[in-house]
């Protein structure tokens, strides 16, 4: 299994989805009466359905495709994002404290 290729795939997909969320100007805080709670409790998780990837050949890189087929789980979590109230955007959850969200 090629961990480097798996990590590259995770980063590429997660970056593109994160960018889409960021430019959409979503403010989930409006959905809650307590915005602070919304920013602390709401997470966006990005998963890849490995069952669909394993049964198709739409990933051109054969080594990456084989690596995905070797994973025992049926879903691969690419990234979990948390909302940052201070900058009003989703950020990787491990950065919430660092960014003073």
Backbone bond lengths (Angstrom), bond angles and torsions (degrees), N, CA, C in turn:
res aa  C-N    CA-C-N  psi(-1)  N-CA   C-N-CA  omega(-1)  CA-C   N-CA-C  phi
1 X - - - 1.445 - - 1.530 108.26 -
2 X 1.304 115.13 136.77 1.456 120.71 -177.51 1.537 109.12 -101.87
3 X 1.342 115.30 96.87 1.470 121.57 -178.83 1.531 112.06 -61.74
4 X 1.320 116.54 -36.68 1.467 120.37 -178.79 1.526 110.83 -62.59
5 X 1.312 116.96 -44.27 1.469 120.09 179.46 1.527 111.37 -67.09
6 X 1.329 116.87 -37.97 1.463 120.15 177.02 1.528 110.60 -63.02
7 X 1.320 116.64 -43.48 1.465 120.16 179.15 1.524 111.73 -65.08
8 X 1.333 117.13 -37.58 1.463 120.62 177.09 1.524 110.58 -63.21
9 X 1.329 116.17 -43.65 1.468 120.02 178.42 1.525 110.39 -61.50
10 X 1.323 116.79 -45.74 1.466 120.91 178.12 1.521 110.76 -55.95
11 X 1.320 116.42 -47.68 1.461 120.88 -177.49 1.526 112.35 -64.19
12 X 1.322 116.81 -44.61 1.472 120.60 -178.87 1.522 110.70 -60.59
13 X 1.325 117.19 -50.36 1.468 120.78 -177.75 1.521 110.56 -66.42
14 X 1.321 116.82 -46.63 1.464 120.72 -177.76 1.535 111.29 -62.44
15 X 1.328 117.44 -40.53 1.465 120.23 179.07 1.517 111.39 -62.47
16 X 1.329 116.63 -44.84 1.468 119.80 -178.52 1.526 111.53 -65.52
17 X 1.315 117.20 -41.90 1.463 119.84 179.24 1.523 110.12 -68.89
18 X 1.320 116.90 -41.82 1.470 120.70 177.90 1.523 110.44 -60.36
19 X 1.338 116.26 -41.92 1.464 120.49 179.49 1.530 110.13 -62.09
20 X 1.331 117.04 -41.63 1.459 120.59 178.48 1.510 112.72 -63.29
21 X 1.326 116.29 -41.37 1.465 120.46 177.49 1.521 109.98 -64.83
22 X 1.316 116.04 -43.15 1.461 121.42 -177.41 1.526 111.84 -61.94
23 X 1.332 118.17 -45.59 1.464 120.49 -177.20 1.523 112.82 -77.50
24 X 1.326 116.95 -10.92 1.462 119.36 179.87 1.530 112.31 -77.09
25 X 1.346 116.84 -11.05 1.467 122.53 -179.96 1.522 113.09 57.35
26 X 1.310 117.14 34.38 1.455 120.68 177.08 1.518 109.88 -68.46
27 X 1.309 116.29 135.72 1.457 120.92 173.58 1.516 106.53 -127.22
28 X 1.317 114.71 90.51 1.459 120.11 -176.85 1.523 112.34 -65.24
29 X 1.318 117.27 -14.92 1.452 120.30 179.76 1.520 112.99 -58.67
30 X 1.328 117.74 -29.15 1.451 121.47 179.46 1.530 112.54 -67.16
31 X 1.316 116.84 -15.81 1.458 120.43 179.73 1.521 112.31 -80.77
32 X 1.315 116.77 -12.58 1.451 121.46 -175.28 1.521 110.05 -121.53
33 X 1.328 116.55 151.43 1.461 119.53 176.69 1.517 110.48 -74.00
34 X 1.300 117.94 -26.01 1.455 122.36 179.92 1.524 108.21 -115.88
35 X 1.335 116.79 101.60 1.461 121.07 -176.01 1.519 112.28 -62.81
36 X 1.320 116.90 -35.05 1.461 119.24 179.92 1.525 109.98 -61.98
37 X 1.316 116.72 -42.13 1.466 120.63 178.04 1.525 110.87 -62.67
38 X 1.319 116.69 -41.45 1.465 120.56 -179.59 1.516 110.97 -60.13
39 X 1.305 116.23 -42.81 1.456 119.99 -177.72 1.521 112.27 -73.53
40 X 1.311 117.30 -22.05 1.461 120.14 178.17 1.521 111.90 -90.69
41 X 1.320 117.78 -27.05 1.454 120.92 -171.35 1.529 114.49 -103.80
42 X 1.309 117.83 -23.60 1.460 120.75 -174.77 1.519 110.77 -88.90
43 X 1.334 115.74 127.49 1.458 121.44 177.45 1.525 108.85 -128.98
44 X 1.303 114.96 147.14 1.454 121.76 176.64 1.526 106.50 -112.72
45 X 1.326 116.22 119.52 1.459 119.85 -178.80 1.524 109.10 -110.00
46 X 1.323 115.49 131.68 1.458 121.61 -178.89 1.527 107.46 -108.48
47 X 1.337 115.76 117.67 1.463 121.60 -177.79 1.520 110.64 -120.29
48 X 1.320 114.85 151.81 1.455 121.89 174.25 1.524 107.51 -110.99
49 X 1.320 116.91 124.53 1.461 121.99 179.39 1.527 108.63 -77.99
50 X 1.315 116.13 102.55 1.467 120.71 -175.41 1.521 113.02 -69.78
51 X 1.319 117.45 -25.84 1.468 120.09 177.79 1.531 110.43 -60.22
52 X 1.324 116.05 -42.63 1.470 119.78 -179.90 1.526 111.15 -70.91
53 X 1.342 116.61 -38.75 1.462 120.94 -179.27 1.527 110.80 -67.32
54 X 1.311 116.76 -40.48 1.468 120.99 -177.48 1.525 112.66 -65.48
55 X 1.321 116.28 -32.01 1.464 120.12 -174.04 1.521 113.81 -93.59
56 X 1.307 117.38 2.63 1.461 121.46 -179.72 1.522 109.61 -126.37
57 X 1.299 116.50 162.49 1.466 120.88 178.12 1.519 112.00 -111.71
58 X 1.337 117.83 32.08 1.460 119.19 -178.34 1.520 113.43 -81.21
59 X 1.323 118.88 -2.97 1.467 121.43 171.62 1.521 106.33 -96.93
60 X 1.324 115.56 114.07 1.461 121.10 -172.92 1.526 113.01 -68.94
61 X 1.315 117.26 -34.15 1.461 121.68 -177.37 1.532 109.37 -74.00
62 X 1.317 116.29 108.01 1.463 121.19 -175.32 1.536 112.35 -62.30
63 X 1.324 116.84 -38.44 1.465 120.56 179.82 1.538 110.87 -64.95
64 X 1.329 116.35 -40.43 1.455 120.56 177.14 1.527 110.21 -66.42
65 X 1.310 116.74 -45.34 1.466 121.43 179.20 1.524 110.63 -58.07
66 X 1.335 116.65 -44.08 1.464 120.66 178.41 1.523 111.26 -64.90
67 X 1.325 116.94 -38.82 1.464 120.94 178.61 1.526 110.89 -63.17
68 X 1.326 117.03 -41.35 1.465 120.80 177.93 1.527 110.74 -65.09
69 X 1.301 116.82 -35.87 1.466 120.87 178.66 1.519 112.53 -69.60
70 X 1.328 117.04 -24.61 1.465 121.28 179.85 1.524 113.43 -79.42
71 X 1.325 117.49 -18.36 1.466 119.82 -178.83 1.528 109.94 -66.88
72 X 1.330 117.72 134.86 1.463 120.24 -175.79 1.530 114.20 -75.01
73 X 1.324 117.71 -25.72 1.463 119.93 -176.96 1.528 110.78 -83.00
74 X 1.327 115.83 167.68 1.467 121.60 -179.67 1.511 112.97 -97.50
75 X 1.334 116.45 -9.32 1.455 121.25 179.12 1.516 108.73 -138.39
76 X 1.308 115.93 144.04 1.457 121.70 178.80 1.526 107.44 -119.27
77 X 1.337 117.03 118.58 1.464 120.85 177.37 1.514 108.32 -77.08
78 X 1.319 115.81 120.28 1.458 121.20 -178.27 1.518 111.24 -87.69
79 X 1.305 116.19 -40.32 1.462 119.77 -179.18 1.518 108.69 -167.32
80 X 1.322 115.32 149.24 1.460 121.95 171.04 1.518 106.61 -119.42
81 X 1.318 115.38 125.74 1.461 121.35 -179.02 1.526 109.89 -109.83
82 X 1.310 115.77 144.12 1.456 122.83 173.95 1.522 107.45 -117.51
83 X 1.316 115.59 152.24 1.460 118.83 179.43 1.516 110.30 -82.53
84 X 1.307 115.79 135.70 1.463 121.90 178.34 1.524 107.92 -104.12
85 X 1.323 116.59 108.38 1.467 121.51 -177.09 1.526 111.76 -62.92
86 X 1.311 116.84 -34.35 1.465 120.38 -176.38 1.524 112.01 -66.16
87 X 1.325 117.48 -40.29 1.470 120.01 -178.32 1.530 112.40 -110.29
88 X 1.332 116.21 3.52 1.468 122.96 175.42 1.532 113.46 54.37
89 X 1.317 115.59 46.50 1.461 119.11 179.32 1.524 109.52 -152.38
90 X 1.322 117.53 153.70 1.462 119.84 175.00 1.528 110.30 -71.81
91 X 1.313 115.90 140.98 1.465 122.32 177.77 1.524 108.24 -136.62
92 X 1.333 118.34 157.66 1.467 119.00 173.78 1.538 109.49 -55.03
93 X 1.307 117.19 135.01 1.467 121.43 -173.48 1.526 112.87 -58.79
94 X 1.321 117.20 -28.49 1.459 118.57 -179.91 1.528 112.25 -71.92
95 X 1.335 118.13 -7.59 1.472 121.30 178.83 1.520 114.26 -101.72
96 X 1.324 116.81 -3.60 1.467 120.87 -174.78 1.528 111.11 -57.16
97 X 1.322 117.50 -50.02 1.468 120.20 -179.35 1.515 111.58 -67.64
98 X 1.321 116.48 -41.16 1.464 121.36 -179.35 1.530 111.50 -60.98
99 X 1.330 116.75 -37.95 1.467 121.61 -178.41 1.533 112.86 -87.77
100 X 1.319 117.15 1.82 1.463 121.48 -177.79 1.528 112.36 57.38
101 X 1.289 115.66 45.87 1.466 119.83 -179.04 1.508 110.15 -74.74
